[in-house]
Each structure stands twice: as structure tokens, then as C-alpha cells.
Amino acid sequence: ANNLTFATAIGSGAVVNNSNYVVLGRPADAVRIPGFLDVKGNTYLKDLVASNGDFSGRIVLDLLGAAGSTDLCWNIIKQIATCSSSLRYKTNVNPFLGGLDVVRRLRPITFNWKDGGTRDIGFAAEEVNEIEPLLSTHNAQGEIEGVKYKQITTVLVNAVKEQQQLIEQQQQQLQQKHQRIEKLETRLAALEAVVRKIGPGFTAPGELRNHRTRSVLRSRAPGRQPTRRLDRLVPAFITSTEYISSGSAWW
């Protein structure tokens, strides 16, 4: 191409069409760099899959872009790809039931990275693997390598559901107890009201214990008539077998 500046084409049949570009070989060629590739400035990797881009060594990035919102993952054929969760890519789908039983056994730790000494928090991958193997990763040699931190949210969802179920059960039990207490208070109030209306010869249930001795002495006084049975005067629905009489004394 004409009128280009700082344009370089390297290799048989290589063509450069833009200024400030270096083209290595043809689109169908495989370019292999056996040593180190040190790039100063921005690097654009376009359509690695279609063009069969193959990096067998390590890729070291000193600088990253800012304000990204897309997660990147390494797929099974060692391609860098967007992280997916669609059912289009899944098979053998079943419910995961681990929840509080897993959370209780996880041991959060603090530590320093051996490379650089940075202080950090997290989990020990070996311990996580013993608790739930699905939450750990392995390297090419089969060694335990890392923790699937994002997948832990699945466990937390189940744990929250279990706790919520326990909370609802406890709330239901408390409500039932409150209802029983209200019924007992209603019965007690009705019983005390009936006892007070019967006459001065009777003592309200709330006062029975305080006047027990005095009642016994009165019942044994010469010429005193036995006290009428309270359970014959009070309706059955507010009486109880614990309110019985012995002679004329209420216990």
C-alpha cells in the first residue's frame, strides 16, 4: 500500500495496510515466538479463536484497564472466555443441598502471600476440598490449587433458607405460646372475678397462699360452718382440680 508511514510487513506474502503497524506473515500463517515477547504500550488481541491464537507460555500483564464489569474465565480448552452460567452450557443439572452444614465447617483465615507478602483473608483450599470438593480447583498435576469463591454464594443461599425456616418455626411456636398464655390469663381473671362475687367467705386464687394459715385457723374455730365448695359455685370451664378444699380451708 502507498502513502503509509512506519508500516512494516515481515514474511513472504505479508501485507500491511495501515501506518504504524507491523504485520508478521499472512492471515493463514502461524507465527511462533520461541523466546520472550516484550510489548511496551497497548496490546490488542482480536479474535484469538478464529485466528487460532496459541499462547503456550505465561502471559504477564503489568497494567489492566479500569472500570470493567465482565468476569473472565478459563474454559476447558484453555481459552480465555467470559464466565457463563446459562443452562445452554450445562448438563446433568441437580439441586445442591449443602448449606449450614458446609458453612459451619468452613474456617476463614488470615495470611500473607509468600510472593510479595501481601496480607489477605480467605480459606485454605485443602480444607475446603475436604468439606466440599465442588468448591475447590486443581492444577494440571492434580494438586489442589484454589477455591471457587463465587460458588460459595450457592452454599450461602441454602444456609439463609435453612435459617429462615428455623426462624419461622420459632415464631410459630412463640405465637402458640402467647395464645396459650392469653387463654390462661383470661381463665384466671374470670375465676378471680367469680370468687370475689361469691362473698367475703372466699379468697381470690391470687391471695390463697398469703392467707393459707389464717384460713386454716378460721376453719377450726368453734361453731364455724364449713365453707362451700368453690367448684360447685364456679362454672366448670374456669375451674381446675388444683383448687380443692379440705374441710373449710382452701389449698
C-alpha positions in Angstrom: 0.0 0.0 0.0 1.1 3.6 -0.7 1.2 6.7 1.5 1.9 4.7 4.7 4.4 5.7 7.4 6.1 3.4 9.8 4.4 0.4 8.2 6.3 -2.9 8.2 5.4 -6.2 6.7 7.6 -9.2 7.7 7.4 -12.6 5.9 6.7 -13.9 2.5 3.3 -12.5 1.2 2.8 -10.3 4.2 0.8 -7.1 3.6 0.5 -4.1 5.8 -2.4 -1.7 5.1 -2.1 0.8 7.9 0.5 3.2 9.1 2.3 2.5 12.4 1.6 -1.3 12.0 3.9 -4.3 11.9 2.4 -7.4 10.2 4.0 -10.8 10.6 3.2 -13.2 7.8 -0.1 -13.9 6.2 -3.5 -14.4 7.9 -3.2 -18.2 7.3 0.3 -18.4 8.8 1.2 -19.4 12.3 3.6 -17.0 13.9 5.8 -18.6 16.6 8.0 -16.6 19.0 10.2 -19.1 20.9 11.6 -16.5 23.3 10.1 -13.6 25.2 7.7 -11.1 23.7 8.0 -7.8 25.5 5.4 -5.3 24.4 5.5 -1.7 25.6 2.2 0.1 25.1 -1.3 -1.2 24.4 -1.8 -4.7 23.1 -4.9 -5.8 21.2 -5.7 -9.5 20.8 -8.6 -9.8 18.3 -10.4 -13.0 17.5 -8.0 -15.4 19.1 -10.2 -18.4 18.5 -10.9 -17.7 14.8 -7.2 -17.0 14.1 -6.0 -19.9 16.2 -4.1 -17.7 18.6 -2.0 -20.0 20.8 0.0 -18.9 23.8 1.8 -21.8 25.4 3.8 -19.8 27.8 2.7 -17.3 30.5 1.0 -14.0 29.8 2.2 -11.3 32.2 0.1 -8.1 32.3 1.6 -5.2 34.2 -1.3 -2.9 33.7 -5.0 -3.6 33.5 -7.9 -1.5 32.2 -10.2 0.3 34.6 -13.9 0.0 35.4 -14.5 -3.4 33.9 -17.8 -5.3 34.6 -17.3 -8.6 32.8 -15.7 -11.6 34.5 -13.2 -13.7 32.6 -12.8 -17.4 32.9 -10.5 -20.1 31.6 -12.5 -22.7 29.7 -11.8 -26.4 29.3 -9.8 -25.9 26.1 -7.7 -23.3 27.8 -9.3 -20.3 26.2 -9.9 -17.0 28.0 -13.7 -16.6 27.8 -16.5 -14.7 29.5 -17.8 -16.6 32.6 -21.1 -18.2 31.8 -23.9 -19.6 33.9 -26.5 -20.3 31.2 -28.2 -23.7 31.1 -27.1 -23.8 27.4 -23.7 -24.9 28.6 -24.8 -27.3 31.4 -26.0 -30.9 31.6 -26.9 -33.3 34.5 -28.5 -30.4 36.4 -29.5 -31.3 40.0 -30.3 -29.4 43.2 -27.4 -28.7 45.5 -28.4 -29.2 49.1 -25.3 -28.1 51.1 -26.0 -25.2 53.4 -25.4 -24.6 57.1 -23.6 -28.0 57.4 -21.0 -26.7 55.0 -20.8 -23.1 56.4 -20.3 -24.4 59.9 -17.2 -26.3 58.9 -15.6 -23.6 56.7 -12.6 -22.0 58.5 -11.9 -18.4 57.5 -8.2 -17.5 57.8 -5.9 -14.5 57.6 -2.5 -14.9 55.9 0.4 -13.4 54.0 1.1 -14.3 50.4 4.6 -15.8 50.1 5.1 -13.9 46.8 5.1 -10.2 47.8 4.0 -10.6 51.4 0.5 -9.0 50.9 -1.8 -9.5 53.8 -5.1 -11.2 52.9 -8.1 -13.2 54.1 -9.8 -16.3 52.6 -9.9 -20.0 53.0 -7.4 -22.9 52.8 -8.1 -24.7 49.5 -7.1 -28.1 51.1 -9.6 -27.7 53.9 -12.4 -26.6 51.6 -11.7 -29.6 49.4 -12.2 -31.9 52.4 -15.5 -30.2 53.2 -17.0 -29.9 49.7 -14.8 -30.9 46.7 -17.0 -29.0 44.3 -15.7 -25.7 45.9 -12.1 -26.4 45.1 -9.9 -26.3 41.9 -6.9 -28.4 40.8 -3.9 -27.7 38.7 -2.6 -29.7 35.7 -0.7 -32.0 38.1 -3.9 -32.8 40.1 -2.8 -30.7 43.1 -5.4 -28.7 45.0 -5.0 -25.2 43.7 -7.8 -22.8 44.6 -11.2 -22.1 46.0 -14.3 -21.3 43.9 -15.2 -18.2 45.9 -18.1 -17.3 43.7 -19.7 -20.7 44.1 -19.7 -20.3 47.9 -22.7 -17.9 47.3 -24.7 -21.0 46.4 -24.0 -22.5 49.8 -24.8 -19.3 51.5 -28.2 -19.1 49.8 -29.1 -22.6 51.1 -27.8 -21.6 54.6 -30.0 -18.5 54.6 -33.0 -20.5 53.6 -32.4 -23.0 56.4 -32.0 -20.3 59.0 -35.2 -18.6 57.7 -37.1 -21.8 58.1 -35.9 -22.2 61.7 -36.9 -18.5 62.4 -40.4 -19.1 61.0 -40.8 -22.3 63.1 -39.7 -20.5 66.3 -42.0 -17.6 65.5 -44.9 -20.0 65.1 -44.0 -21.7 68.4 -43.9 -18.3 70.2 -47.2 -17.3 68.8 -48.8 -20.6 70.0 -47.3 -20.0 73.5 -48.6 -16.4 73.6 -52.1 -17.7 72.6 -52.0 -20.3 75.5 -50.8 -17.6 77.9 -53.6 -15.3 76.9 -56.2 -18.1 77.4 -54.8 -18.9 80.9 -54.8 -15.2 81.8 -58.4 -14.9 80.7 -59.5 -18.0 82.7 -57.6 -16.8 85.8 -59.2 -13.3 85.6 -62.7 -14.9 85.2 -62.0 -17.2 88.2 -60.9 -14.4 90.4 -63.9 -12.3 89.5 -66.3 -15.2 90.3 -64.6 -15.8 93.6 -64.8 -12.2 94.6 -68.5 -12.1 93.8 -69.3 -15.2 95.9 -68.8 -13.4 99.2 -66.3 -12.5 101.9 -66.0 -16.1 103.0 -63.9 -16.9 99.9 -60.4 -15.8 99.0 -59.3 -15.0 95.4 -56.9 -17.5 94.0 -54.1 -14.9 93.9 -54.5 -14.4 97.6 -54.9 -18.1 98.7 -51.3 -18.7 99.6 -50.9 -15.4 101.6 -54.0 -16.3 103.7 -53.5 -20.1 104.0 -52.7 -20.1 107.7 -55.5 -17.7 108.6 -58.0 -19.8 106.6 -56.9 -22.9 108.5 -57.4 -21.2 111.9 -60.8 -19.9 110.9 -61.9 -23.3 109.7 -61.0 -24.8 113.1 -62.8 -22.1 115.1 -65.6 -23.5 117.4 -69.1 -23.2 115.8 -67.8 -22.1 112.3 -69.7 -23.7 109.4 -67.7 -25.5 106.6 -67.1 -23.3 103.6 -69.0 -24.2 100.4 -67.0 -26.0 97.7 -65.8 -23.5 95.1 -66.0 -26.0 92.2 -69.8 -26.2 92.8 -70.2 -22.4 92.5 -67.8 -21.6 89.7 -68.6 -22.7 86.1 -66.6 -25.8 85.1 -64.7 -24.1 82.3 -62.8 -21.8 84.7 -62.3 -24.3 87.5 -59.4 -26.7 87.9 -58.7 -29.8 90.1 -55.8 -27.9 91.7 -58.4 -25.7 93.5 -59.7 -28.3 96.1 -60.8 -27.9 99.6 -60.0 -29.8 102.7 -62.7 -29.1 105.3 -63.1 -25.4 105.1 -59.6 -24.5 104.2 -58.5 -23.7 100.6 -55.1 -25.0 99.5 
